[in-house]
Amino acid sequence: MTHRGSRTLHVGSLARVEGETALHLRTDGGEVTEARLAIYEPPRFFEALLRGRSYTEPPDITSRICGICPVAYQMTACRAVEDACGVTVDGQLAALRRLLYCGEWIESQALHIHLLHAPDFLGCDSAIDLARTHRADVERGLRLKQAGNTIMELLGGRAIHPVNVRLGGFHRTPTTAELRPLAERLRRALDDAQRTVRWVAGFDFPDADCDHDLLALAVPGSYAIESGTPTVMPAPRAAGLPAGSDRALPTRTFAVRDFGDHVVENQVPHSTALQSLLDGRRHLTGSLARYAISGRWLSPIAVQAAQDAGLGDPRQGTVCRNPFRSIVVRAVEVLYAVDEALRIIDAYERPPRPHVDVSPRAATGHGATEAPRGLLYHRYAVDGEGTVTDAALVPPTAQNQGAIEADLRRVVQERLRDGELTDAELTALCERAIRNHDPCISCSAHFLDLTVERTASRG
């Protein structure tokens, strides 16, 4: 088959991603004419499910959206409802929330790095195949994941869908004595995290760049995780620079409450996930965006690891826009999360109460946090009796879907110029490009509105 012909590639179910999705690719005469990431998981109607429920329930209900990242949904729901109720959680309670979120970052990122993404770079079809040839590396990844799970079990009550989180804080806070064994385990995990950065830095990375606006939360002086201000770094071409520029560009911000004015969702025919545009442009959220916008506030050990891994010095404004290198950035974030967890534990003093009171009031609240896969936004309207009257959830993968499709089109187009690819090679290339972004398909299935156009039959 030559480039002069037309080809259609349809992959009914992608491997090694969270959830179910398909890929449809069409080429004509060596040109990519269509690239669709078809998210076909059935709609689960979480926004509708939340309406009419008590204002105390969104943290527990939304945590069921994802078994890998339940804390992200719990923390974002808490922030949004507390915002509506005019409550701020600070001090040691806020530190414990950040510690819990570090646990989720560690377990989720370690899972993706070692079991889902690394096989792409090492010629393996699955994590099982990888374990046969790189057993020590897989075992290290499982130890890291277990360390993250241990944080979630101690603070959340269990590793999956934690039950100890509530509005205003926790049902129970740990004692300093209970945190000591955790600190010992994390000190061992710190070495595993450093080894992981060195391991993935040695992979072979194709040349690539994502020329999209980057969106992440930012907190001056800290690497944003559980809170922050939405911050946008424009694409190089939008700033008049060549694609692939590794320079940090001037950023702009907007308030969390204005998220819906900037990130606008639209329905597309081929997906049950709403796709988003940021001020009318495709954007990318997640590890690459966080590193570009907040990399200068990583801890010293994480900055040094990033430099040693070839990512440059984020304190000097060096960013990474190569999606294939996202695995290295994720590894640096795991190292940071372990180091940050140790810092929080070292400074911990048990608060006098496990939570602050959160009383209902008639208002609309907004919350945003950084899930491992990117910025997650919640909005809740609550009446004076504490009943949720409206809810909106905007997960990272739904925001990233347009950028993923654009990257698919670019990657395939570049490879087709270099020579013919078999369908098997093309499939492997596309799946690899998708896994660069660690999509969580289940988190994206929040489709609610459907418009059906029908043409009246004649006769």
C-alpha positions in Angstrom: 0.0 0.0 0.0 1.4 3.5 -0.9 0.6 7.0 0.3 -1.4 7.5 -2.9 -4.2 5.4 -1.6 -6.7 6.0 1.2 -6.5 4.2 4.5 -8.9 3.9 7.5 -7.7 2.6 10.8 -10.2 1.8 13.5 -9.1 0.5 16.9 -12.2 -0.6 18.8 -10.7 -0.6 22.2 -7.4 1.0 23.3 -5.1 -0.9 25.7 -3.4 0.4 28.8 -5.6 3.4 29.4 -8.1 4.0 32.2 -11.5 3.3 30.8 -12.8 2.4 27.4 -12.2 4.4 24.2 -11.6 3.8 20.5 -9.6 5.5 17.8 -10.6 6.3 14.2 -7.9 7.5 11.8 -8.2 8.2 8.1 -5.4 9.1 5.7 -5.7 10.1 2.0 -2.7 10.4 -0.3 -0.3 10.5 2.6 -2.3 13.2 4.4 -4.1 12.6 7.7 -7.6 13.8 7.1 -9.3 12.7 10.3 -8.2 11.6 13.8 -10.9 11.0 16.4 -10.6 9.7 19.9 -14.0 8.2 20.4 -14.9 8.0 24.1 -17.8 5.6 24.1 -18.2 4.8 27.8 -21.9 5.2 28.7 -22.9 8.5 30.3 -23.1 8.2 34.1 -24.9 11.5 34.8 -23.0 12.4 37.9 -24.1 16.1 37.7 -27.7 15.1 37.6 -27.2 12.6 40.4 -25.9 15.4 42.7 -28.9 17.6 42.2 -31.3 17.4 45.2 -28.7 15.8 47.4 -27.4 17.3 50.7 -24.4 19.7 50.4 -22.4 17.3 52.5 -22.6 14.5 50.0 -20.6 15.6 46.9 -17.2 14.5 48.3 -18.3 10.9 48.8 -20.5 10.7 45.7 -17.9 12.2 43.3 -15.1 10.0 44.7 -16.8 7.1 42.9 -16.1 8.6 39.5 -12.6 7.2 39.6 -11.0 4.4 41.6 -7.5 5.6 40.8 -8.0 9.3 41.7 -10.9 9.5 44.2 -9.0 12.0 46.4 -9.0 14.5 43.5 -12.7 14.4 43.3 -13.2 14.6 47.1 -10.8 17.5 47.5 -12.3 19.5 44.6 -15.8 18.9 45.8 -14.9 20.0 49.3 -13.3 23.2 48.0 -16.3 24.0 45.9 -18.9 23.4 48.6 -16.8 25.2 51.3 -16.5 28.1 48.9 -20.3 28.2 48.6 -20.6 28.1 52.4 -17.9 30.8 52.9 -15.5 28.5 54.8 -11.7 28.3 54.5 -9.8 25.2 55.8 -6.2 26.1 56.7 -3.4 25.2 59.1 -2.8 21.6 59.9 -6.1 20.4 58.4 -5.0 21.9 55.0 -1.6 20.3 55.4 -3.2 16.9 56.0 -5.3 17.4 52.8 -2.2 18.1 50.9 -0.6 15.0 52.4 -3.5 12.9 51.4 -3.3 14.3 47.8 0.4 13.5 47.7 -0.5 9.9 48.4 -2.8 9.8 45.4 -0.2 11.5 43.2 2.4 8.9 44.2 0.1 5.8 43.6 -1.5 7.1 40.4 1.6 8.4 38.7 3.6 5.3 39.7 0.9 3.1 38.2 0.9 4.9 34.9 4.7 5.2 34.6 5.5 1.5 35.4 2.5 -0.5 34.2 0.9 1.6 31.4 3.5 3.8 29.8 7.0 2.3 30.2 6.1 -0.8 28.1 5.8 1.6 25.1 9.5 2.6 25.4 10.8 -0.9 26.0 9.1 -2.9 23.3 6.7 -4.7 25.5 3.0 -5.3 24.8 2.0 -5.2 28.5 3.1 -4.8 32.0 3.2 -8.6 32.3 5.7 -8.7 29.4 7.7 -5.9 31.0 7.9 -7.8 34.3 9.6 -10.7 32.5 12.4 -8.4 31.3 12.5 -5.6 33.9 11.3 -7.3 37.0 13.2 -5.0 39.4 11.8 -1.9 37.8 8.2 -3.2 38.0 8.7 -4.2 41.6 10.0 -0.7 42.4 6.9 0.8 40.8 4.7 -1.4 42.9 6.5 -0.4 46.0 6.0 3.3 45.2 2.3 2.6 44.5 2.0 0.8 47.8 3.6 3.8 49.6 1.0 6.1 48.1 -1.7 3.7 49.1 -0.4 3.6 52.6 -0.9 7.4 52.9 -4.4 7.1 51.6 -5.2 4.3 54.0 -3.9 6.2 57.0 -5.6 9.5 56.3 -8.5 8.4 54.2 -9.5 5.2 55.9 -8.9 3.0 52.8 -6.9 3.3 49.6 -9.9 3.3 47.2 -12.7 5.7 47.7 -11.5 7.0 51.1 -14.2 7.4 53.8 -12.4 9.7 56.3 -12.7 12.9 54.2 -15.6 15.3 55.0 -16.4 19.0 54.6 -14.2 21.1 56.8 -11.5 18.5 57.1 -11.6 14.9 58.3 -13.7 12.6 60.6 -10.5 11.8 62.4 -7.0 13.1 62.2 -3.9 10.9 62.9 -1.6 11.3 65.9 2.1 12.1 65.4 2.9 8.6 66.5 0.7 7.1 63.8 2.6 9.1 61.2 6.1 7.9 62.2 5.9 4.4 60.5 4.6 6.2 57.4 7.6 8.5 57.4 10.0 5.6 57.6 8.3 4.0 54.6 8.4 7.3 52.6 12.1 7.6 53.3 12.6 4.3 51.5 10.2 5.4 48.8 12.3 8.5 48.2 15.2 6.3 47.0 12.8 4.4 44.7 11.5 7.6 43.3 15.0 8.9 42.5 15.8 5.6 40.8 12.6 5.8 38.8 13.5 9.3 37.4 16.9 8.0 36.4 15.3 4.9 34.8 12.8 6.7 32.6 15.3 9.4 31.7 17.3 6.7 29.8 14.4 5.9 27.5 14.6 6.8 23.8 12.3 9.8 23.1 11.1 10.8 19.6 11.3 14.4 18.7 7.9 16.0 19.2 6.2 19.1 20.6 2.7 20.1 21.7 1.9 23.5 20.4 -1.1 24.1 22.8 -1.8 26.6 25.5 -1.0 25.1 28.9 -3.4 25.4 31.8 -2.5 24.6 35.5 -3.1 25.9 38.9 -0.4 28.0 40.5 0.5 29.0 44.1 3.5 31.4 44.4 6.2 29.6 46.3 4.7 26.1 46.1 4.0 23.4 43.5 0.3 23.5 43.2 -1.6 20.4 44.1 -4.8 20.9 46.2 -5.4 24.5 45.4 -4.3 27.5 43.3 -5.2 30.0 40.7 -5.8 28.9 37.1 -2.8 30.0 35.1 -2.3 29.9 31.3 1.0 29.7 29.4 0.4 30.4 25.7 1.5 28.1 22.9 4.9 29.1 21.4 3.3 29.9 18.0 0.7 32.1 19.6 3.6 34.1 21.1 5.5 34.3 17.8 8.0 31.6 18.7 8.8 28.4 16.7 7.0 25.3 17.8 8.9 23.2 20.3 10.4 26.2 22.1 11.5 25.3 25.6 11.2 28.8 26.9 8.7 29.6 29.7 6.4 32.3 28.3 4.6 35.0 30.3 1.5 33.7 31.9 -2.0 35.1 32.6 -4.4 34.1 35.3 -8.1 34.1 36.0 -10.2 33.4 39.1 -11.5 29.9 39.8 -15.0 31.3 39.9 -14.5 32.5 36.2 -13.4 29.0 35.0 -16.7 28.5 33.0 -16.2 31.8 31.2 -12.8 30.7 29.9 -13.1 26.9 29.6 -16.1 26.3 27.4 -17.4 22.7 26.8 -19.0 21.5 23.6 -20.5 18.2 22.5 -18.9 16.4 19.6 -20.7 13.6 17.8 -18.1 10.9 18.4 -17.6 11.2 22.1 -19.6 10.9 25.3 -17.1 13.3 26.9 -17.6 17.0 26.3 -14.6 18.7 24.7 -13.3 22.0 25.9 -11.7 25.1 24.5 -9.8 27.6 26.5 -10.7 31.1 25.3 -11.5 29.5 21.9 -8.2 27.5 21.6 -7.1 23.9 22.3 -5.3 23.5 25.6 -3.5 20.9 27.6 -3.5 20.3 31.3 -1.5 17.8 33.4 2.1 17.2 34.2 3.6 19.1 31.3 1.5 22.1 32.1 2.2 22.0 35.8 6.0 21.7 35.2 6.0 24.6 32.8 4.0 26.9 35.1 5.2 25.9 38.5 8.4 23.9 38.0 10.5 26.6 39.6 8.8 25.8 42.9 9.7 22.2 43.0 11.7 21.1 46.0 15.5 21.1 45.6 15.8 17.3 45.3 13.1 17.3 42.5 14.8 20.2 40.7 18.1 18.4 40.7 16.5 15.2 39.5 14.8 17.1 36.6 18.2 18.6 35.6 19.9 15.3 35.8 17.1 13.7 33.7 17.7 16.2 30.9 14.7 18.4 31.5 16.8 21.5 32.1 16.5 23.9 35.0 12.8 24.9 35.6 14.1 27.8 37.9 15.7 29.3 34.8 12.4 29.0 32.8 13.1 25.8 30.9 9.9 23.9 30.1 9.2 20.6 28.4 6.7 20.4 25.5 7.5 16.9 24.2 4.6 14.7 25.1 6.8 11.6 25.0 8.9 13.0 27.8 5.9 13.4 30.0 6.9 10.1 31.6 10.0 11.9 32.9 8.0 14.8 34.3 5.6 12.4 36.0 8.5 10.7 37.6 9.9 14.0 38.9 6.4 14.8 40.3 6.4 11.4 42.1 9.7 12.3 43.7 8.4 15.7 44.7 5.2 14.2 46.2 7.3 11.8 48.3 9.6 14.6 49.5 6.6 16.9 50.2 4.8 14.2 52.2 7.9 13.9 54.4 8.1 17.6 54.9 4.4 17.8 55.9 4.8 14.8 58.3 7.9 16.4 59.9 6.1 19.6 60.6 2.8 18.0 61.7 1.1 18.8 65.0 -2.3 17.2 65.5 -5.0 19.9 65.3 -7.4 20.4 68.3 -10.4 19.4 66.1 -10.6 17.1 63.1 -12.7 19.6 61.1 -14.1 23.1 61.1 -17.9 23.6 60.9 -19.4 24.1 57.5 -23.0 25.5 57.6 -25.1 25.8 54.5 -26.0 29.1 52.8 -27.6 30.0 49.5 -24.6 30.5 47.1 -22.6 29.0 44.3 -19.2 27.7 45.0 -16.2 26.9 42.8 -13.2 24.6 43.4 -10.2 23.4 41.5 -7.4 21.1 42.3 -4.6 19.3 40.3 -5.5 15.7 39.8 -2.6 13.6 38.6 -3.9 13.9 35.1 -4.5 17.7 35.3 -6.8 20.5 36.5 -10.2 19.3 37.8 -13.0 21.9 38.3 -16.3 21.6 40.3 -19.1 24.1 40.6 -22.1 23.6 43.0 -25.1 25.8 43.7 -26.5 25.3 47.1 -29.8 26.7 48.6 -30.3 27.9 52.1 -31.4 24.5 53.3 -28.2 22.9 52.1 -29.6 21.2 49.0 -27.5 21.0 45.9 -29.5 22.6 43.1 -26.9 22.5 40.3 -23.6 20.8 39.7 -20.9 20.9 37.0 -17.8 18.8 36.9 -15.0 19.4 34.3 -12.3 16.6 34.4 -8.9 16.8 32.9 -9.3 14.2 30.1 -12.3 16.0 28.7 -10.2 19.2 28.5 -7.3 17.3 26.9 -9.2 15.4 24.3 -8.9 18.0 21.6 -5.2 18.4 22.2 -4.8 14.6 22.1 -6.5 14.4 18.7 -4.3 17.2 17.4 -1.2 15.4 18.6 -2.4 12.1 17.0 -2.8 13.9 13.7 0.7 15.5 14.0 2.5 12.4 15.1 1.0 10.2 12.3 1.5 12.9 9.7 5.2 13.2 10.6 5.8 9.4 10.4 3.9 9.1 7.1 6.4 11.6 5.6 9.2 9.3 6.7 7.8 6.2 5.0 5.0 3.7 4.9 3.6 2.2 8.1 1.7 -1.0 8.4 -1.6 -1.0 10.2 0.0 -2.6 13.2 2.8 0.0 13.4 0.3 2.8 12.9 -1.9 1.4 15.7 1.1 1.1 18.1 2.2 4.7 17.3 -1.3 6.1 17.9 -1.8 4.2 21.2 1.6 5.4 22.4 0.7 9.0 21.6 -2.5 8.7 23.5 -0.8 7.2 26.5 1.6 10.1 26.7 -1.3 12.0 28.2 -2.4 9.3 30.7 -6.1 9.8 29.8 -8.7 8.6 32.3 -11.6 7.9 30.1 -14.0 7.1 32.9 -13.5 10.5 34.4 -14.5 12.1 31.1 -18.0 10.5 30.7 -20.2 13.2 32.0 -22.4 13.7 28.9 -25.8 15.2 29.7 -27.2 17.1 26.7 -27.9 15.4 23.3 -29.2 17.1 20.2 -30.5 14.7 17.6 -31.0 16.1 14.1 -33.6 14.1 12.1 -34.5 14.5 8.5 -38.1 13.7 7.7 -38.5 10.9 5.3 -40.4 11.5 2.0 -43.2 9.4 0.8 
